[in-house]
């Protein structure tokens, strides 16, 4: 038995190979520390191009909208808690620019669950004034209330790197803090939970089914051809118009029943919605709020 001595050039090549493998492992380890791998049971975040410079990132609780600009990124709505790293990893596959602004369409946790991480990273959060109390509850790692929060009342225009995003609040609908985000040059409007599979106002957060139709009427005055809802695929203008028509129909029918003297405890049983493809099931406080809202308009 003998030991074979490798030529010097082969030893050098072998050493370089070992170093390369080690470096690759080190880089991968650093990446995993920055964006920890998610468990097999976690949702996958998918991205699709909506229009030039605008991407829809779905999963993690709902839709996030990514707008590119010449001076950083704008995101409309975050994700559920625990999805910040996955969202940032998905964003970085599209652009390596920092996220400058996070716009919230309402206070649902699937939109606000990553607020603290965005604030920690230096991102400014924009939201309607009625979200102020919820937002100031977000803490940075040092335990202080984050100062990078901007709220507006009715209308605010965000300009960043040649991109314009208009934030508008038209009144109480899903909540009392709904924000519509309009990208005029792309003719795209993000409506959050103002479009859902079945309208279910968050009455505890100031929502109003009676006010929902008038709010959508204001949205439909904008010039757009693509609608981005809080969940699900993008929609057309016609889809939003049809949704509004159904809400107007329900409110008109419910108002008519009240005028006929139908008591509150019988309202939902007599309110016809099956032809609209919806099954409303308001009860308790929800029914109290709905009935009171209708009574003010009869």
Secondary structure, DSSP 8 states (H G I E B T S, - for coil): -------HHHHHHHHHHHHHHHHHHHHHHHHHHHS----TTS---EEEEEETTEEEEE-TTS-EEEEEETTEEEEE---STT-HHHHHHHHHTT--S-EEEEE-SS--HHHHTTHHHHHHTT-EEEEEGGGHHHHTT-B-TTS-B-S-EEEESSEEEEEETTEEEEEE--S-SSSSS--EEEETTTTEEEEETTS-SS----GGGT--HHHHHHHHHHHTTS--SEEEESSSS-B-HHHHHHHHHHHHHHHHHHHHHHHTT--HHHHHHH---GGGT------THHHHHHHHHHHTT-
